[in-house]
Amino acid sequence: MNAFDRIMATRKTRGAGFWVLIDPDRTAPAEAAARAADAERAGADVILVGSSLLISDTFGDAVREIRSAVKLPVIIFPGSTAQISADADAILFLSLVSGRNPDLLIGQHVRAAPAIKAIGLEPIPTAYMLVESGTLTTIEYISDTKPIPRQKPDIAMAHALAAEYMGMKLVYLDGGSGAKEPVPTEMIRACYEYITLPLIVGGGIRSGDAARAAVHAGASFVVVGNALEKTSGRSLLTELADAVHSAAPA
């Protein structure tokens, strides 16, 4: 079973999936692997690996060590064409549809596609939509794009529908790393009711209540990363996993 089928099977059996994002630029490979193993024991369904800004040269090592530490799907959440590894199970083939930067709509994709094909990495076409979160995030700065205003769910709906018509498999609503506020539940629900694609929601989710609210609103997969870097132990991981898996789908 390929990675996409595995994550969709999780959605079917558990109602929603809990994904943990590990930033290899903030975590040494061995520590990244240990965090991934902790996440798996706590109930995570997917390990995402990626960074908006990659300064270190340990990306490949981090993916390799994470892959050896867990049985979960390890999926790359790329910030650039430098973040490709044959040791991952798949890569979110992201198109930043909320912005108007052509390099992030098609430019990087043309450069990355031959390498992805050559190493046999499974691409998962994903519409990436940056949502205003109350602060200037790294991805907003690096991408040179404006996020969708929090109070404008109609803009998110139109972008999500366009992504569906273009053949994307997933829509990712993200507040970005270090977001002050999570994606509004009103926006999640509006997109959920308007399109048929599964929704990934991340950014600014720091509690079980916030994760549960995202699932109630229509999220199929909830991503947490930055919040886990600022806590020790597995208590928050378990709280988040339990909240996602126990929440009634929209």
Buried (B, 14 or more C-beta within 10 A) or exposed (E): EEBBEBBBEBBEEBBBBBBBBBBBBBBBBEBBBBBBBBBBEBBBBBBBBBBBEBEBEBBBBBBBBBBEBBEBBBBBBBBBBEBBBBBBBBBBBBBBBBBEEEBBBEEBBEEBEEEBEEEEBBBBBBBBBBBBBEEEBBBBEBBEBEBBEBEBBEBBBBBBBEBBEEEBBBBBBBBBBBBEBBBBBEBBBBBBEBBEBBBBBBBBBBBBEBBBBBBBBBBBBBBBBBBBBEEEEBEBBBBBBBBBBEBEBB
